[in-house]
Amino acid sequence: MSDEEKDIGFEVKPSSASHAQEPAEDRPKTGTSSVLSDDDEINQQQDAANQRPQLQTIASRSSAVSRTPTIIPRRERRGLLAHVCLIPEVSNPYEYSRKIKWTITFFVALAAMAAPTGSAIVLPALNDIAADLDTTPTITNMSVAFYMLAMAIFPLWWSSFSETLGRRTIYLSSFVLFILWGVLSAVASNISMLIVMRVLSGGASASVQAVGGGTIADIWEVRERGRAMGIFYLGPLCGPLIAPIVGGALAEGLGWRSTQWFLVIYGAVVWICICFFLPETLRRTKNVVAEAEKEAAKTTAAAAANDDPLAGSSTAEEVEAAAGGLEKPTTNTGTAQRPSLQRVSTRQSVQRATTKWLLVARRCFVDPLRIILYLRFPAIFLVVSYATMAFACLYVLNISIEATFSHAPYGFATVVVGLLYIPNSLGYIAASLFGGRWLDSIMRREAARANRVDPATGRLQFLPEDRMRENAWLGAFLFPAALVWYGWTAEEGVFWLAPMVANFFFGIGSMLIFAMATTMLTEFMPKKASNGIALNNFVRNIFSCVGSVVAQPLIAAIGNGWLFTGLAVISFVWGCACIWAMKRFGERMRKGMDGHKAFA
């Protein structure tokens, strides 16, 4: 049975020929013929060989028929307001048609735009915010930096909650919060209130940063996932393209507060789209309360066994009765059992209930922090750190554009500064359009070159490390070179087009790295794809927060030229080291992760 047939739940029932293909020792023996002669063995093998093509034809036809999605009844669909969704939930999301898959991908990408849009929309208006709220530009930059910090931390919990509540519920509930915090940001009366509301807004919108990648992994198979992930990433990367333009125009025409009202409207539109067009795609959700109750029952029973000499004889049946809140089964001895001998006393019941809710709280709020421990695996660390380096440089660049081109020698107006964010975003789009297909073609080429074929299905076997080839080298050379180009042309006040062309190439190089890293993480952690994305967001957004804070003082101290030269050197050296290590030790690192309980 092929992998595809397994994925869709198809199974070919064995015929008489299938028994002929079994080893002789595994075949059922009868009383009349327990041992076969050599001639009979050869004849049966020939018959099996003749019937095998017929079985494969039947299997392929049945597989094609079974590709029809198995729709979940409306009453059994999961997720908040699931009954109003126009796209039905199916038992296996791989079975969705390509049209529906691209529809889901589009709306997830649309939702993923919210977080970076909220971050970048205020960039052209930072000076206006500082003047209106009577503060300094450095303090105003905190509204961007802490927004990024929230985008780093909150996805750890969104990712964990999505495994319990499902993807859809997280999307809908988080965007309700995004709308609420957006309203309060728009009416902020001082910089402290604005920063706090922006932190909460960034945390709410960041749900898609972690869960969105998991949704893409839910519906797309590995051989198509690179292109789909590239299209998905257009959402987060189109935010920096659209947001500064919209933010600059709104700030100049209606004031900086209108940028926050725009986010409120955008969040409402996204919420409506998700409500009607995004079904639940997670294959299985965890019942945290039930799991905690079972663990609490075992803990309480063990404690009772230590405290009560009579409890040491508790049977498995008694523990199960305790887990279900039932009384211990009694034997028909003709005498009533004394209350003092009951296994589930009032004290134990209270202890079990307390333990259960403590375990629920731990699993919901403490355990998500354990995602950070995935960094102890070298393959995960290399991929995350490489993407983090590029992302930190991106936010230093964003601050530099506003700080440099709004003052002499350029002195551009707010709306024009917003337009200057277009070139690097065009680079993101260009790399997304061809980079995803390039990733998939590289993976297929490497699998074919190594002759990695599944003998059972005849299909190529893909490995995550195959994605880090010449595309990674191009990114490693391109975006550091673009940083040096931008830094010195901006430092010397060269005509504005020169640094903008550099930003275009920076967009291409960095996007190649972002898409590659995200896709590799979902494949290194196939059962915990959203955890991998959350970890990536956590690390890279922390560094982008630091970059947003230190960019302004560093530009004032050493200038754009030396700042971006230093970043370019560090990025180039570390990028080359990561690529070399993955090429040299990638297989060994991956095998060290296979079968580890952390990825089960």
Secondary structure, DSSP 8 states (H G I E B T S, - for coil): --HHHHHTT------HHHHHHS-GGGS---SS-SS--HHHHHHHHHHHHHHHHHHHHHHHHHHHHHTS--B--GGG--STTGGG-SS--BS-GGGS-HHHHHHHHHHHHHHHTHHHHHHHTTGGGHHHHHHHTT--HHHHHHHHHHHHHHHHHHHHHHHHHHHHH-HHHHHHHHHHHHHHHHHHHHT--SHHHHHHHHHHHHHHHTHHHHHHHHHHHHHS-HHHHHHHHHHHHHHHHHHHHHHHHHHHHHHHHH-THHHHHHHHHHHHHHHHHHHHH-----S----HHHHHHHHHHHHHHHHHHHH-GGGGG--HHHHHHHHTT--------SS---GGG-SS-HHHHHHHHHHHHHHHHIIIIIGGGGGGGGGGSHHHHHHHHHHHHHHHHHHHHHHHHHHHHTSTTT---HHHHHHTTHHHHHHHHHHHHHHHHHHHHHHHHHHHHTT-B-TTT--B---GGGGSSHHHHHHHHHHHHHHHHHHHHHHTT--THHHHHHHHHHHHHHHHHHHHHHHHHHHHSGGGHHHHHHHHHHHHHHHHHHHHHHHHHHHHHHHHHHHHHHHHHHHHHHHHHHHHHHHHHHHHHHHHHTT-GGG-
